[in-house]
Amino acid sequence: MKRISAVIAEDCNESRDILKQFLEMDSDLDIIGEANNGEELLELLFNRRPMVAFVDIDMPKMTGFDAVAMASKISPQLQVILITGHKDYAIKAFEINATDFLVKPIERSRLLVSLQRIKENAKKARISEVQEKKDKIILKSEKSIFMIPYQDIICIERIGRKSEVWTKERKIDTVENFTELMSNLPNRFFQTHRSFIVNLDYLYKITKSGDTNIGYLKHIDKTIHISKNKIMELQKYHENI
């Protein structure tokens, strides 16, 4: 696996050193630069083009929020982990599409969750790059093999250990594993529930239904479930694809 390049922007030397020590324990991560303030961060991003930036919000010269807003213009695909001593910033962090939000003092167990999220996003980005060059997926049923364009897939439902793949023309009962299917789909596909994946190009309406949400799809007479905790993530994800 290609190492994930990262930079750290933190004006407190002690906090930066602790974070760096934690990150250097992960062999998949490559720390390629450090910044003491927002202006130095922007210079790093422009010159080094990292995949990830760990950014303290309360920095001199330019806040982490302001730096990230400008950074998105330099590197739209940059993953940002915002760091602060104030929990009140959490909502704003997700409004600017931060990958994650960490509160000081950073616990290593919580940082590992962020790193896992970074790796999953990086993997999906690489898969999407490959899949842009090939526009079909191979699906196996018990008796047949289908070659289906990704753009024709509307949704996928987990049925026991198998999956149902819905397209404009048909429903395919495939022996493919649901989790493996999700890991090999382009970015426009989103898992809305433990049993549903949807192509966001076909999701046109969401309504609340008790403790869950119902998603309505174009072209087929079928609805999907969207978990309560997936709504905000879905909105953020949709903005990024």
C-alpha positions, 0 to 999 in steps of 0.5 A: 500500500502506498504510504499516506503523506501528512503534515502537522500544523500546531503552534504548541511544540509540546502538542506537536511533538506528542502528535508526531510521536503517535503518528510515527507509530503508524507505518502507513503514514509519512510525515512530510512537513510541520507548520507553526501557524496557518500561513506556514500550513498553506505554504506546505500544502502548496509546495508538498501536496500532502494527502492529509493535514492535522490542523490545530484550530487556534493558531496565530496569524491564521486560524485553522478554520481559515487555513482549511478554507483556503487549503480546499482551493489549493488541494480539494482532495485534502483530508483534514483532521481538526484539533482543538481544546474546545468541543464547541467547534465540532459542528463547525468542523463538519460544516467545512467538511473536515474528515474528523475532529479531535479534542485535546488532550488527544487519546491514542485510541481516538486517534487510531479511529481517525487514522482508520477513516483516513485510510479508508478514504484513501483506499476509496480514492485509489479505487475510484482512480482505477475504476475511472479507467474501467466502467463495468463491474463483474457480478456472479449469480449462481448460474450466470456472470453479468458485466454491469456498467457502474452508472447503471447500478441504482442500489444494492441490498444485503440479503443474508450472505448474498446481495441484490443488485438493482439496475434500471432494467433488472434485479440481479441476485448475486453471490457477491459479498455485500462488504466486498462489493462496497469496498470496490465501488466508485465514490458515488456509491454510499452505504446508507445502512448496514443492509443498503448501498445507494448510487447517489445519482439516483437518490432523489428524496429522503423522508423520516420514518420513526427512528430511521429514514426512507430514501426514494430512488429514480427509475425503480419502485423500491425504497432504501433505509438510511440510518439516523447517524448516516444523515449528516455523513451523507450530506457531507459525503454528497458535497465531496463527490 
